[in-house]
Amino acid sequence: MSGDVLIGRYELGERIGSGGMARVVKAFDRRLERTVAVKLLAEHLADDPQFVQRFQREAKSAARLVHPNIVQVFDYGFDPDKGRYYIVMEYVQGRSGAQLLQEHGRLSVDTTLHLADGACRALTNAHRHGVIHRDVKPGNLMLADDGQVKLTDFGIAWAGDSLSVTAHGAVLGTVAYLAPEQASGDKASPLADVYGLGVVIFQLMTGRLPFAGQTLSELVLAQRDHRPPPLDRLVAGVPHQVSVAVERSISFDPAERPQSAQEMHAALFGDATSVTRMGAAADQTEATRMGPPADQTGVTRVTRRGALTGGVAAPKAAAPVKPAGAAPVQRLQPRAAAERDWPPGTGQNSSRPPVLAPAGRAKKRGGAGAIVRGFLIGAVMAAAGAGFGYWASEQVSNTDFSSSGGDLPGIVENLRSQLEQ
């Protein structure tokens, strides 16, 4: 440990993570004699009431959630001697989905579905307690060394009775995983988390995002107008029902998605009764004893280090289960050229993520134009007020605003004109 002690109790050690507003360090709790993780609000934000409130909201939101698939919050407060706001959390020995992607390129079907199973259970519990995560992405999904899946970082979560949360007039979150309606600045719903999880599953299995672009406008137009090839065409061993579930979850229209994390779980694993079981178990301390869905034990087997990208038996495909009231899937066929670029490395010698598109535009749905415009304006405000580096994922980079002279009104007008083309 470094010798730096917080409130005379937590010995701060090495940094294990960092973000736009905070850093996370490994620490030792002297009182309880255990290893913990401590999140420290960036010092330059300690005098900003908006960020302090957001930091405190994260602690309170996450502390309401006690579930084996959610990183637990133990304590939070302010150290007056050091001028630091902090959150003390459960320490997870393992790697995030983002780290696994960096190490392996893409993950096996088994490992991805194991992560998805844990994420669905975590989100089901959070939603039942009125908490929406709003930032589901690989970096916030942990795979512990003992095989347990943990969802972390409720930094932009909000309770269902709270107002929509923005910063500097812009939506917070990693843009590639934001649902279109969420990016417009509207109040998020559980369907936004379902969308983010669908993007994560697609990326973990393929190594690529389902929608991509070199500018924010390209990205949001791809979300509206394009569909990627189905997963079962891109990756061997993906059950058809999993492919359909993911395709539905990343629909531009929220009504076409599974209508809850519970329904997403049922759609992925083909066990209709799991919806009832998950809901009942979410409020019970016995949740740790919940096993995988019946006849799907192979799906949740953890693939150990070194075997994440191949050699894993694919789960047995079951008949697709359509949750009650779900909208029928209308699959759009991608261009043949786009399919030839998949899987990664088979037809495209480029580091730029492709925008995968059907031959023609998808039919526009009600409110789509408003959502797209809201997305772009929110993204621009984030770039101008909060720093584009905080907003853009690694896959959505090199955005060029120079053609508008750098002024905010010009940027907004330029993006709007692109939408009218």
NUZA-685036 format. One record per residue (C-alpha): x, y, z. Coordinates in nm, 4 decimals. Layout:
<rs>
R        c1        c2        c3
R         X         Y         Z
...
</rs>
This chain:
<rs>
R        c1        c2        c3
R    0.0000    0.0000    0.0000
R    0.1093    0.3568   -0.0666
R    0.0708    0.4881    0.2904
R   -0.2057    0.7281    0.1863
R   -0.4911    0.6711    0.4331
R   -0.8480    0.7937    0.3860
R   -1.0399    0.9047    0.6994
R   -0.7890    0.7088    0.9052
R   -0.9407    0.3806    0.7863
R   -0.8770    0.2976    0.4209
R   -0.5169    0.2460    0.3077
R   -0.5087    0.3454   -0.0581
R   -0.3051    0.1384   -0.3006
R   -0.2607    0.1039   -0.6745
R   -0.4992    0.2494   -0.9280
R   -0.7213   -0.0134   -1.0891
R   -0.9421    0.2097   -1.3014
R   -1.0136    0.5657   -1.4043
R   -1.2732    0.7665   -1.5890
R   -1.3815    1.1166   -1.6708
R   -1.4819    1.2060   -1.3165
R   -1.3127    0.9621   -1.0817
R   -1.0424    0.7043   -1.0330
R   -1.0680    0.3693   -0.8558
R   -0.7934    0.2317   -0.6348
R   -0.7417   -0.0927   -0.4516
R   -0.7478   -0.0336   -0.0764
R   -0.7345   -0.2084    0.2591
R   -1.0026   -0.1528    0.5225
R   -0.8168   -0.1400    0.8541
R   -1.1293   -0.1764    1.0636
R   -1.2735   -0.4855    0.8941
R   -0.9372   -0.6133    0.7675
R   -1.0446   -0.6737    0.4100
R   -0.9537   -0.5570    0.0613
R   -1.1948   -0.3099   -0.0958
R   -1.2124   -0.0806   -0.3964
R   -1.2342    0.2943   -0.3355
R   -1.3635    0.5360   -0.5972
R   -1.2287    0.8899   -0.5551
R   -1.3942    1.1891   -0.7166
R   -1.1433    1.3856   -0.9238
R   -1.0021    1.6684   -0.7157
R   -1.0861    1.9365   -0.9719
R   -1.4539    1.8342   -0.9499
R   -1.4815    1.8416   -0.5714
R   -1.6031    2.2030   -0.5823
R   -1.8585    2.1373   -0.8566
R   -2.1979    2.0769   -0.6902
R   -2.3329    1.8976   -0.9982
R   -2.0592    1.6360   -0.9996
R   -2.0636    1.5978   -0.6227
R   -2.4384    1.5323   -0.6339
R   -2.3920    1.2812   -0.9132
R   -2.1184    1.1068   -0.7154
R   -2.3395    1.0875   -0.4070
R   -2.6319    0.9683   -0.6174
R   -2.4190    0.6824   -0.7483
R   -2.3433    0.5688   -0.3950
R   -2.7036    0.5882   -0.2802
R   -2.8440    0.4193   -0.5924
R   -2.5961    0.1325   -0.5829
R   -2.6266    0.0878   -0.2057
R   -2.9960    0.0043   -0.2521
R   -2.8992   -0.2983   -0.4583
R   -2.7824   -0.6144   -0.2841
R   -2.7457   -0.8930   -0.5368
R   -2.4741   -1.1466   -0.6230
R   -2.4384   -0.9981   -0.9734
R   -2.3997   -0.6357   -0.8611
R   -2.0847   -0.4844   -0.7114
R   -2.1870   -0.3883   -0.3587
R   -2.1345   -0.0420   -0.2097
R   -2.0207   -0.0441    0.1540
R   -1.9689    0.3215    0.2403
R   -1.9359    0.6723    0.1031
R   -1.8454    1.0123    0.2400
R   -1.6048    1.3054    0.2421
R   -1.2581    1.3257    0.3943
R   -1.2236    1.6890    0.5109
R   -0.8501    1.6578    0.5728
R   -0.7812    1.5528    0.2141
R   -1.0758    1.7255    0.0477
R   -1.1857    1.4016   -0.1208
R   -1.5264    1.2483   -0.1829
R   -1.5143    0.8699   -0.1890
R   -1.7205    0.5539   -0.2377
R   -1.6083    0.2235   -0.0854
R   -1.7088   -0.0825   -0.2865
R   -1.6641   -0.4548   -0.3077
R   -1.3313   -0.5444   -0.4672
R   -1.3649   -0.7858   -0.7593
R   -1.0561   -0.9850   -0.8500
R   -1.0972   -1.0395   -1.2213
R   -1.1276   -0.8614   -1.5552
R   -1.3875   -0.6509   -1.7269
R   -1.5489   -0.7320   -2.0578
R   -1.3445   -0.4515   -2.2115
R   -1.0208   -0.6075   -2.0861
R   -1.1256   -0.9477   -2.2192
R   -1.1972   -0.7948   -2.5593
R   -0.8586   -0.6266   -2.5604
R   -0.6851   -0.9529   -2.4729
R   -0.8754   -1.1881   -2.7031
R   -1.0414   -0.9833   -2.9757
R   -1.3731   -1.1566   -2.9203
R   -1.5119   -1.4090   -2.6737
R   -1.6588   -1.7553   -2.7073
R   -2.0336   -1.8056   -2.7241
R   -2.0326   -1.9746   -2.3825
R   -1.8408   -1.6971   -2.2094
R   -2.0495   -1.4233   -2.3674
R   -2.3739   -1.5902   -2.2627
R   -2.2394   -1.6420   -1.9124
R   -2.1770   -1.2666   -1.8918
R   -2.5187   -1.1938   -2.0428
R   -2.6891   -1.4213   -1.7902
R   -2.5341   -1.2338   -1.4994
R   -2.6086   -0.8961   -1.6554
R   -2.9761   -0.9847   -1.7060
R   -3.0068   -1.0918   -1.3435
R   -2.8329   -0.7765   -1.2192
R   -3.0505   -0.5486   -1.4330
R   -3.3658   -0.7333   -1.3285
R   -3.2836   -0.6635   -0.9652
R   -3.1949   -0.2993   -1.0324
R   -3.5107   -0.2348   -1.2331
R   -3.7291   -0.3942   -0.9656
R   -3.5836   -0.1422   -0.7212
R   -3.6489    0.1476   -0.9563
R   -3.2855    0.1933   -1.0615
R   -3.1796    0.2145   -1.4261
R   -2.8093    0.1674   -1.4967
R   -2.7932    0.3824   -1.8144
R   -2.4338    0.2869   -1.8995
R   -2.4264   -0.0854   -1.9760
R   -2.1014   -0.1517   -2.1624
R   -1.8163   -0.4081   -2.1564
R   -1.6095   -0.1979   -1.9174
R   -1.8848   -0.2132   -1.6555
R   -1.9306   -0.5899   -1.6722
R   -1.6836   -0.7840   -1.4587
R   -1.5905   -1.1520   -1.4760
R   -1.4371   -1.2486   -1.1427
R   -1.1648   -1.5103   -1.1247
R   -1.4101   -1.7412   -0.9472
R   -1.6522   -1.7150   -1.2416
R   -1.9023   -1.4739   -1.0863
R   -2.0381   -1.1965   -1.3098
R   -2.0711   -0.8485   -1.1590
R   -2.2284   -0.5320   -1.2973
R   -2.0588   -0.2191   -1.1700
R   -2.0478    0.1602   -1.2033
R   -2.3918    0.3011   -1.1402
R   -2.2380    0.6465   -1.1798
R   -2.5133    0.7718   -1.4101
R   -2.7890    0.5521   -1.2747
R   -3.1072    0.7221   -1.1687
R   -3.4052    0.6248   -0.9619
R   -3.7379    0.5987   -1.1378
R   -3.8826    0.8907   -0.9437
R   -3.5931    1.1228   -1.0313
R   -3.5579    1.3653   -1.3164
R   -3.3628    1.2870   -1.6298
R   -2.9917    1.3261   -1.5616
R   -2.7715    1.5282   -1.7954
R   -2.4437    1.7121   -1.7720
R   -2.3868    2.0471   -1.9410
R   -2.7093    1.9871   -2.1307
R   -2.5910    1.6556   -2.2707
R   -2.6661    1.2924   -2.1991
R   -2.4033    1.1089   -1.9975
R   -2.2764    0.7703   -2.1041
R   -2.0645    0.6015   -2.3656
R   -2.2239    0.6927   -2.6931
R   -2.1863    0.3636   -2.8817
R   -2.3985    0.1818   -2.6221
R   -2.6690    0.4448   -2.5742
R   -3.0191    0.3655   -2.6916
R   -3.1353    0.6212   -2.9498
R   -3.4178    0.7477   -2.7307
R   -3.1814    0.7773   -2.4346
R   -2.9336    0.9802   -2.6367
R   -3.2053    1.2308   -2.7243
R   -3.1963    1.3497   -2.3639
R   -3.5287    1.1964   -2.2646
R   -3.5780    1.0104   -1.9385
R   -3.4232    0.6661   -1.9681
R   -3.6227    0.3484   -1.9133
R   -3.5293   -0.0168   -1.8574
R   -3.5457   -0.0572   -2.2364
R   -3.2332    0.1573   -2.2647
R   -3.0448   -0.0974   -2.0531
R   -3.1825   -0.3782   -2.2715
R   -3.0473   -0.1971   -2.5775
R   -2.7052   -0.1475   -2.4199
R   -2.6857   -0.5143   -2.3237
R   -2.7722   -0.6164   -2.6787
R   -2.4867   -0.4045   -2.8135
R   -2.2513   -0.5571   -2.5567
R   -2.3466   -0.9151   -2.6475
R   -2.2988   -0.8437   -3.0174
R   -1.9582   -0.6862   -2.9564
R   -1.8328   -0.9593   -2.7237
R   -1.9197   -1.2315   -2.9754
R   -1.7965   -1.0567   -3.2911
R   -1.5298   -0.8165   -3.1714
R   -1.7132   -0.5318   -3.3443
R   -1.9937   -0.2923   -3.2628
R   -2.3231   -0.3528   -3.4461
R   -2.3392    0.0121   -3.5497
R   -2.0352    0.2217   -3.6204
R   -1.9250    0.5374   -3.7923
R   -1.6370    0.7775   -3.8130
R   -1.8587    1.0620   -3.6943
R   -2.1448    1.0828   -3.4477
R   -2.3865    1.1609   -3.7286
R   -2.2799    0.8445   -3.9150
R   -2.3331    0.6410   -3.6003
R   -2.6838    0.7625   -3.5247
R   -2.7913    0.7341   -3.8881
R   -2.6613    0.3770   -3.8887
R   -2.8709    0.3040   -3.5798
R   -3.1800    0.4389   -3.7505
R   -3.1379    0.3015   -4.1018
R   -2.9267   -0.0130   -4.0792
R   -2.9261   -0.3590   -3.9257
R   -2.6121   -0.5696   -3.8845
R   -2.6057   -0.9270   -4.0132
R   -2.7622   -1.1710   -3.7634
R   -2.5212   -1.3141   -3.5093
R   -2.5831   -1.6736   -3.6147
R   -2.4514   -1.5832   -3.9612
R   -2.1400   -1.4171   -3.8233
R   -2.0341   -1.6557   -3.5468
R   -2.0436   -2.0341   -3.5521
R   -2.2340   -2.1966   -3.2686
R   -2.4672   -1.9077   -3.1872
R   -2.8177   -2.0482   -3.1263
R   -3.0790   -1.8941   -3.3536
R   -3.2854   -1.7781   -3.0567
R   -2.9857   -1.5866   -2.9214
R   -2.9377   -1.4208   -3.2587
R   -3.3043   -1.3184   -3.2697
R   -3.2967   -1.1904   -2.9102
R   -2.9944   -0.9705   -2.9768
R   -3.1407   -0.8442   -3.3040
R   -3.4597   -0.7433   -3.1238
R   -3.2737   -0.5829   -2.8342
R   -3.0879   -0.3375   -3.0590
R   -3.3981   -0.2289   -3.2489
R   -3.4264    0.1449   -3.3038
R   -3.7899    0.1281   -3.1923
R   -3.8081    0.0470   -2.8179
R   -4.1405   -0.1335   -2.8698
R   -3.9634   -0.4023   -3.0745
R   -3.7163   -0.4895   -2.7979
R   -3.7691   -0.7384   -2.5168
R   -3.9673   -0.5281   -2.2729
R   -3.7540   -0.5956   -1.9659
R   -3.4289   -0.7566   -1.8580
R   -3.6387   -1.0555   -1.7515
R   -3.7799   -1.0932   -2.1020
R   -3.4318   -1.0507   -2.2462
R   -3.3131   -1.3411   -2.0306
R   -3.6036   -1.5586   -2.1435
R   -3.5432   -1.4689   -2.5078
R   -3.1729   -1.5538   -2.4821
R   -3.2013   -1.8804   -2.2932
R   -3.5338   -2.0139   -2.4167
R   -3.6841   -2.0695   -2.0737
R   -4.0139   -1.8859   -2.0371
R   -4.0440   -1.9767   -1.6692
R   -3.7150   -1.7994   -1.5965
R   -3.9017   -1.4682   -1.6163
R   -4.1110   -1.5622   -1.3140
R   -3.8220   -1.7218   -1.1304
R   -3.5924   -1.4232   -1.1757
R   -3.8562   -1.1806   -1.0567
R   -3.9275   -1.3830   -0.7453
R   -3.5619   -1.4382   -0.6651
R   -3.4585   -1.0757   -0.7057
R   -3.5830   -0.9800   -0.3596
R   -3.4536   -1.2892   -0.1805
R   -3.1204   -1.3351   -0.0123
R   -3.1152   -1.6851   -0.1559
R   -3.0471   -1.5310   -0.4975
R   -2.6928   -1.6610   -0.4782
R   -2.8291   -2.0133   -0.5107
R   -3.0079   -1.9438   -0.8380
R   -2.8721   -2.1795   -1.0981
R   -2.8778   -2.1498   -1.4754
R   -3.2013   -2.2142   -1.6623
R   -3.3018   -2.5780   -1.6932
R   -3.1333   -2.7694   -1.9772
R   -2.8952   -2.4780   -2.0382
R   -2.6092   -2.5616   -1.8043
R   -2.3621   -2.5493   -2.0904
R   -2.4562   -2.1906   -2.1590
R   -2.3344   -2.0620   -1.8259
R   -2.0132   -2.2612   -1.8001
R   -1.7166   -2.0277   -1.7534
R   -1.4353   -2.0672   -2.0019
R   -1.1058   -2.0271   -1.8247
R   -0.8217   -1.7999   -1.9278
R   -0.6623   -1.8879   -2.2588
R   -0.9707   -2.0573   -2.4020
R   -1.2004   -1.7607   -2.4474
R   -1.1805   -1.7398   -2.8243
R   -1.2217   -2.0966   -2.9334
R   -1.2528   -2.4606   -2.8455
R   -1.5660   -2.4122   -2.6379
R   -1.8658   -2.6319   -2.6970
R   -2.1556   -2.4245   -2.8213
R   -2.4743   -2.4331   -2.6131
R   -2.7515   -2.6510   -2.7386
R   -3.0005   -2.4456   -2.9347
R   -3.3533   -2.4484   -2.7997
R   -3.6701   -2.3388   -2.9718
R   -3.6917   -1.9588   -2.9692
R   -3.9182   -1.8226   -2.6994
R   -4.1115   -1.5093   -2.7811
R   -4.2091   -1.3257   -2.4610
R   -4.5781   -1.2463   -2.4268
R   -4.6769   -0.9324   -2.6089
R   -4.3484   -0.9006   -2.7950
R   -4.3529   -0.7447   -3.1371
R   -4.2662   -0.9767   -3.4259
R   -3.9115   -0.9530   -3.5531
R   -3.8778   -0.7975   -3.8975
R   -3.5293   -0.8911   -4.0051
R   -3.3635   -0.6672   -4.2617
R   -3.1194   -0.8377   -4.4937
R   -2.7731   -0.6785   -4.5071
R   -2.5873   -0.6094   -4.8278
R   -2.3855   -0.9016   -4.9527
R   -2.0723   -0.6863   -4.9442
R   -2.1225   -0.6156   -4.5771
R   -2.1544   -0.9859   -4.5010
R   -1.8279   -1.0503   -4.6833
R   -1.6568   -0.8214   -4.4330
R   -1.7652   -1.0445   -4.1463
R   -1.6380   -1.2091   -3.9334
R   -1.3614   -0.9509   -3.8722
R   -1.0526   -1.0058   -4.0812
R   -1.2146   -1.2139   -4.3562
R   -1.2761   -0.9484   -4.6147
R   -1.1844   -0.6032   -4.4965
R   -0.8257   -0.4959   -4.4454
R   -0.8998   -0.1891   -4.2403
R   -0.8924   -0.0855   -3.8778
R   -1.2033    0.1262   -3.9282
R   -1.5174   -0.0427   -3.7967
R   -1.7580   -0.0949   -4.0863
R   -2.1068    0.0463   -4.0956
R   -2.3157   -0.2582   -4.1788
R   -2.6192   -0.1754   -4.3858
R   -2.9050   -0.3271   -4.5806
R   -2.9478   -0.2396   -4.9448
R   -3.2059    0.0265   -4.8690
R   -3.3219    0.2346   -4.5803
R   -3.5404    0.0850   -4.3166
R   -3.8848    0.2289   -4.2826
R   -3.8814    0.5315   -4.0540
R   -4.0854    0.5015   -3.7390
R   -4.2713    0.7654   -3.5468
R   -4.0468    1.0107   -3.3661
R   -3.7288    0.8807   -3.5302
R   -3.6259    1.2179   -3.6655
R   -3.6652    1.3823   -3.3260
R   -3.4624    1.1100   -3.1589
R   -3.1832    1.1426   -3.4150
R   -3.1718    1.5196   -3.3830
R   -3.1732    1.4977   -3.0054
R   -2.8907    1.2452   -3.0161
R   -2.6729    1.4677   -3.2317
R   -2.7416    1.7876   -3.0433
R   -2.6762    1.6132   -2.7118
R   -2.3535    1.4691   -2.8458
R   -2.2366    1.8070   -2.9701
R   -2.3162    1.9702   -2.6365
R   -2.1130    1.6995   -2.4668
R   -1.8244    1.7630   -2.7038
R   -1.8382    2.1364   -2.6371
R   -1.9112    2.1366   -2.2631
R   -1.7850    1.8139   -2.1136
R   -1.5054    1.7104   -2.3468
R   -1.5412    1.4803   -2.6445
R   -1.2860    1.2395   -2.5058
R   -1.5227    1.1526   -2.2208
R   -1.8036    1.0795   -2.4620
R   -1.6569    0.8859   -2.7492
R   -1.5801    0.5179   -2.7320
R   -1.2655    0.3857   -2.8928
R   -1.4695    0.2685   -3.1898
R   -1.6326    0.6079   -3.2469
R   -1.3376    0.8369   -3.2894
R   -1.1709    1.0966   -3.5077
R   -1.4844    1.3067   -3.5278
R   -1.4148    1.6129   -3.7408
R   -1.5988    1.9318   -3.6477
R   -1.3510    2.1591   -3.8256
R   -1.5756    2.2153   -4.1271
R   -1.8115    2.4169   -3.9072
R   -1.5416    2.6468   -3.7814
R   -1.5616    2.5117   -3.4270
R   -1.8590    2.7223   -3.3191
R   -2.1450    2.5339   -3.1540
R   -2.4318    2.6772   -3.3652
R   -2.2406    2.5952   -3.6811
R   -2.1748    2.2402   -3.5663
R   -2.5402    2.1813   -3.4836
R   -2.6536    2.3251   -3.8157
R   -2.3999    2.1132   -4.0035
R   -2.5241    1.7946   -3.8362
R   -2.8867    1.8856   -3.8990
R   -2.8136    1.9429   -4.2669
R   -2.6611    1.5954   -4.2891
R   -2.9867    1.4500   -4.1597
R   -3.1857    1.6220   -4.4332
R   -2.9751    1.4709   -4.7127
</rs>
